Amino acid sequence: PCDGLAGAIERQEYSKIVALCDQYTLAMGQFGLKSGQIDTLVLGCTHYPFASEPLRELLGPDIHFIDTGEPVARHTRQWLLTCRTPLRVADGSAVSGKPTGQLTFVTTGAPDAMKAAARRWLGLTAAVQVAH
C-alpha cells in the first residue's frame, strides 16, 4: 500500500503525488531491464493510473505498467448487464433497456471530495452516501 497517494490524487496535489511516488518506488528497489531489477509495476489501486505521468517520469519509458482500471470497469459492466441493471455508456446511450435508476456514489471518505471527483473525472453530478 502507498499510504497517502490516493488522497493526494483525489486532491490533485501534484507535488505530493510526485514525492510519494518517488518515496514508494525507491523503497521497492531498483527499476530497470537488467537481471534482478524491477521491469513491471502493477497500478493496483483504481487511483494509481492518475499518477502514471509522474511514475513514468521517475521510472523511465522501459518500465511496463499494468493498469487494472480498464479490466475492473469491463468486469463491472458485465456484472451490471448480468444483473439486468440499466446502464448508460459514455455517449449517454442505454446498454440494456431504458435506464430507470438513479446514480448514487458510496464512499468511506469525504462526501464533498467524492462529488468533486465525480464532476471532475466523470462529468457527473450524483448523490453521495457515506458508508459506515
C-alpha positions, 0 to 999 in steps of 0.5 A: 500500500502507498499510504497517502497517494490516493488522497493526494490524487483525489486532491490533485496535489501534484507535488505530493503525488510526485514525492510519494511516488518517488518515496514508494518506488525507491523503497521497492528497489531498483527499476530497470531491464537488467537481471534482478531489477524491477521491469513491471509495476502493477497500478493496483489501486483504481487511483494509481493510473492518475499518477502514471505521468509522474511514475513514468517520469521517475521510472523511465519509458522501459518500465511496463505498467499494468493498469487494472482500471480498464479490466475492473470497469469491463468486469463491472459492466458485465456484472451490471448487464448480468444483473439486468441493471440499466446502464448508460455508456459514455455517449449517454446511450442505454446498454440494456433497456431504458435506464430507470435508476438513479446514480448514487456514489458510496464512499468511506471518505469525504462526501464533498471530495467524492462529488468533486471527483465525480464532476471532475473525472466523470462529468457527473453530478450524483448523490453521495452516501457515506458508508459506515 
